[in-house]
Amino acid sequence: MEHIAAVLLVIGCSNTMTECRELPVSVSVFETAQECTAARPFALHDVQGQAPRIIAKCLSVDPALEDDYDRIVWNPDGTLDASVEISDLEVASNGARPEKDSLSQQ
């Protein structure tokens, strides 16, 4: 199983940076940050023309937590402030469950 150490995020924005969207790239996860950095110019070339302003950034991922990450948060500020995060999702469970016997079930 391969581990992920970096994610390539590519964002396309309007000239005023008021409207932005994530642009799909052919490869977005990498085993090393160096591989991501090396692929970045090729990804930018592939999405050229899809938006007036395109910004790409390699985001570090802790391989020990790669299965826990569930969202990428980004804010285009001219340089792209972004991070890979784990949401604060909490799961509730009720451990008290009434037992059923086969005679009372219908």
N, C-alpha and C positions, 0 to 999 in steps of 0.2 A: 504494500500500500504506500502510495506516495504521500508525502507531507507537504502542506502548503506553507510557504514562508512569506509570500507576497501576492497581492491582488492588484491588477492593473485596472484603474478606474478612468474612463474616458467620458468627458462631459462636453456636449455641444451647446453653445449659448448664442443668443442674439448679440448684436453689436453692443447693446447697452447692458448686457449681462442680467437682464430682468427676466428672461425666459430661458430656462436651461433644461436639458434632459440627458439622461445617460445614453451613450452610444454603444451599441454592441460591437465587440471585437472578437476575432477568431479565437484567440487564446487570452484568458483573463486571469488564470491562476498559475503560480510558478513555485518551484521548489526552493529557489533562492532569490534574494533581492537583486542580485547581479543579473540573473536571467530576465527578470522583469524590466530592469533598467535598459538592458540590451534590446528588448522587444519593443520598448516604448516608441522609438522613432518609426518603426515599421507599422505599428498600430495607428499612429497619427497619420501616416501616409495613406493607409487603407480607408480612413474615415474622412479624408480631405474632401471638402465641398459639401459635407452633410450639415454644416452649420457655419455661420459667419466667424465664430470664435470657438476654437476647440482646445481643451485643456486636458492633459493626461497626467496621472500621478500614480506611482507605485506605493501601495499601502502595506505596511508591515503586518504580518499575522503571526501570533505566537503559535507554533505548531502544536503545543500541548493543549491549546484551547480551540483548535481549528473546527472541531465539531460543535462547539458552543456558540461561535459567532453566528449571528442571524440577521445582521443588517449592516449596511454601509451608510454612514451619515456624511453628507457633503453640503458645503456652502460655497458657491463660486464667489470669490472676492477679488478676482483678477489673477489669483495664483492657485486657487482650489484648496480650500481647507477641508480635509476629509479624514475619516477614520473608519476602521472596522470595529464594530462594537457588539456586545452581548446585551440584549434588552433585559429590562427588569421584570420579566414575566414570572409570575408566581403561579404555581398550580396548587389548587386546594383539593383536599381529599377528605372524605368522611370515613374514618376507620370503623365506626360503629355501624354494622350492617346486620339487620335482623336475620337470624338463621331461619331457613324454611325447611319444614319436614315434608316428605313426599305425601303424607296423608292430608295436609291442609291445602295443598296446591290444587287449583282447578284448571 
